[in-house]
């Protein structure tokens, strides 16, 4: 089988598997009593991840250079990174909500690459002189993995906002760890009575008035209206926690990628920084997520406030990664739209 036929088989298989996986995750969320749907979704993501890794490896062997030289390869590398981070986040959280919100994004990326790009943009081509460097693998791959981690972390923050229905939830200490919770609803409360849930290092749940005690390894306080069930409170805490951890993984990678890019730029163009549109938006992306981590670590923000900041970061990453290449010319537009 030649490379074109193998590429067509693998990219279409990746798209189809991710599409079916998205339906499985949505079905598991809509019908939680049906066993096995989330497990099948995880298997589908793993299969799609393997297909994309095989596709990129085949192009690497055929072309003789790391497959990140054009938009097609870049999109599939990003989709591979998103599915990898999905598997990490799902393993950490054990929650079907990870797939509910990340599977459509991974599927959309593969659909754009496999079904929307013209054939000439999908074919391998000789590298332009500036890309003939070992820095191609170091800089671009680290940047793409950081984008994938930041996108998944931001998506989990968006899922947190959806689960909490825009209500103000205070999760003090949720960034430290994620325990399993058991809750006994307080007695003698009405639908209009606010419920305050406080978690202590106890082994058994207790109830006293309007205060319920959870079994958790972490000291936390969650304040909510009665519209949120104990299960939703626990899910919100998990999403907030895993979002923070995944973004905490992506931010150092973004920092390393920017530094590597500056060194490569000095080697190729004689300047560490030229305020190219891609460089400018990479700096904006770094500042947005630096503000997110500063707010959580130094200011102690939890819950809705940092989630809004991470949600804004989701769109900033897309502008940095793809938008500047569509809207304007620059030094980073090789083999893309211009």
Secondary structure, 3 states (H helix, E strand, C coil): CCHHHHHHHHHHHHHHHHHHHHHHHHHHHHCCCCCCHHHHHHHHHHHHHHHHHHHHHHHHHHHCCCCCCCHHHHHHHHHHHHHHHHHHHHHHHCCCHHHHHHHHHHHHHHHHHHHHCCHHHHCCCCCCHHHCCCHHHHHHHHHHHHHHHHHHHHHHHHHHHHHCCCCCCCCCCCCCCCCCCCCCCCCCCCCCCCEEEEEECCCCCCEECCEEEEECCCCEEEEECCCCCHHHHHHHHHHHHHHHHHHHHHHHHHHHHHHHHHHHHHHHHCCCCCCCHHHHHHHHHHHHHHHHHHHHHCCCCCCHHHHHHHHHHHHHHHHHHHHHHHHCCCCCCCCCCC
